[in-house]
Each structure stands twice: as structure tokens, then as C-alpha cells.
């Protein structure tokens, strides 16, 4: 009799511990799914050094003011350069670059050509933006580019910087830049 009482108590404890273990496993699964969901919804916003206007980010939608400020910053870093600062100027926009190897290769080609041209011709240039507009997956900044070599004024011309981009989890990525 004593043996059967002990056996029934052990059986009851085993069922209780089994139920407790199952509940703990379900809680752990719920917490894991919650953490994964929250992690996948995180947003990283890379800002230009100077923010002049209010902006908002909602999911994969960015406000026009954010796109405008980023476009002006990138256009300035790409075209307002000298032989001494061209490489450091271009490196300040690298946080905006896509991590896709094809995109990085295309951006590197554009920048290598720009660095080579500025250093070989030994000229300073300043970009004065006049207009910004956004199209689907493309930002365009039009303006005047003035060039100087030493104290000699070379001239000015109209230039456009076209920035091809995409947004992933609320983060802005540049996948291509074209200077026209």
C-alpha cells in the first residue's frame, strides 16, 4: 500500500513537472517570436550631418523633406571637392551606400573616375544646388557647378546629380550615383 501511494505521488509529480515544462517551453517560444518580430521591425536612420527641416519615417516610406536633405548632402559631397579633400568628401557618404556587391562596384567606379579627374586636372569645384525633385527610386539635384584652378576661374556649367536609391526596413540606401 505504501508503495502504491509513493508511486501515485511520483506519477502526479511527473505530470505536474511535464505540464510545467510544456508551459515554460510555450512561453520561451512566445518570447523568441516576440524578440524576432521586434528585431525585424527595427529602424536605422542615417542622417546627414546637418538637419534643417522636420522629417518622418514610417516603415519603408520616407518623407520628401528627408529625401531632399539627404540628396542635397550627397550632391554637395560628390561635386564640391578639391584635389586635397575629394577622397575624404566622398568617404562621408559611404554610410548611405548599399551593401550589395554590384552596387558597391558601380559606386566605386564612379568615385574612382571622379577622384582621378579632379586630381589630374588640379581644380576646385563648388556645387550650388538650385532644384530638387524625387521620382520613384530616384532623386535628382540640379544646380550650377563652378570650377577653379588655383586663382584662375575656369567656368561654370549646369550639372545634375542623380541618386538611385531604395529603402529597406526604414533605412535609406544609395545603389547608384550619376553626374550628368
N, C-alpha and C positions, 0 to 999 in steps of 0.2 A: 503494500500500500504506500509506504513511504517512498518507494522507488517510483511509483506511478505519479505521485504528487510532484516529485522533483522533475520527472520527465515532462509533465504538462506545464510546469513553470518554465522550464527551458524552452519548450515549444512556443509558449506565449512570448517569452523574451525574444526569441529568434524572429517571430512575426513582427513584433514591435520594432526591432532593430532593422528588419528588412523594409518596413514601411518608412521608417525614419531615413534610411539610406536612399530610398526611392525619392522621397520628398526633397532631400538635400541635392540629389542629382538633378531633379527638375529645376530647383532654384538656381543651381550652378549653370544649367543650360539657359535659363531665362536671363541671368546676368551676362553670360557670354554673348547672347544675341543682342542684348541692350547695348553693351560696350561696342560691339561691332557696328551696330546701326549708328550710334553716336559718332564713332570714329569715321565712318564713311560719309557723314554729313558735315564734317568739319570744313571750315573755310579758311584759306590762307590768302590774304590780300597783300600784294606788293605795291607799295605806294611810291610815287615819285618823291624826291626829297622835299619839294615844296608843294603844298596843297592849298589852292586858292579858293576853291569852291566846295560846297557841300556835295556829297555823292552818296549813293546807296548801292548795295549788293544784295541780290535776292536769288539764291540758288545759282543758276548759270546765267542770270541776267544782270548786266552791269548798267548803271546809269550813264547817260550820254556825257554828263559832266566828268565822270571818272575816265571814260574813254578819251575825252578831249584833253584832260590834263596829262594823261599818260602819253598820248600821241604828241603833244607839244614837247614834252620832256624828251621823248625818244628822238624826234626830229631835230631838236636842238643838240643833243649829244652826237648825232650822226653827222650833222652838217656844220656846226660851229666848232671848228677844230683848227689846230695849228700843227706844224711838224713836231712840236715838243709835247703836245698833250693828246694827240689823236688816239693813241692806244689806251691811255687811262680814261679818256672820254667814252670810248666805246665799251670799255670794261664795266662802266657804271650801269649799263643797260642789260648786262648778262643775266641778272636775276629774273628778267622778264622772258628769257628765251625758253622755247620748248625743249624738252629733253629727248625728243625723237631724233635719232641719229641723222636721218635725211635732212631734217630742218636745220640741225646744227651745222651740217656740212654746207648747206646753201648759205646760211648766215655767215659762216666763216669765209666763204668765197667773196661775198660782198664786202666784208670788212678788210680782208687782205688787199683787195683791189683799191679800196678807199685809202688805206694806210699807205700803200705803195704810191698812189697818185699824189697824195699830199706831201709825202716826204721827198719824192723825186722832184716835184715842181717847186718845193720850198715856198708854199704860200699859206697864208692865213685866210680863213673864211668865216664869215658870220652869216647866220641864217635868221631872217626876220619873218616870222610866220604871219600870214595875212588872213588865212581862212582854214577852217577845219570842217570836214564832213565825214560822216560814217555811213558805210554801206554794209551789207551783210558780210561778215567776216573780213572786212577791210576798212581801215582808217586812212584818210588822206589829209595831209597838211600841205597847203600851198603857201609859197612865200617868195621872198627875194633873197638871193644868195650873193653876197658881196665878197670879192676876193682881193687880197693884197699880198704883195711880195715885198717884205721889208717895209719901206715907206712908200713904195710905188703902188698906186691904185691900178688894179688890173681890169676891173669891171664888175658888172652885176648882171644877173640873169634870173629868170623865174625858174624855180625848181619846185618839185612836189616830192614828198616822201610818202610812199605807200606802205602801210604796215598791214601785213596779213596776220590775222590772229585767230585764236579760239579760246573758249572759256571752259575750264574743267573744274568741277566742284567749287565754283565761285572764284577761281583763280585765273587771271589773265595771262595768256602765253603768246609770245610772238613766234610765228612759224616762218615768217619771211619779211624782208625789207627790200624795197626797191626805190631807187632815187631816179626820178625822171626829169 
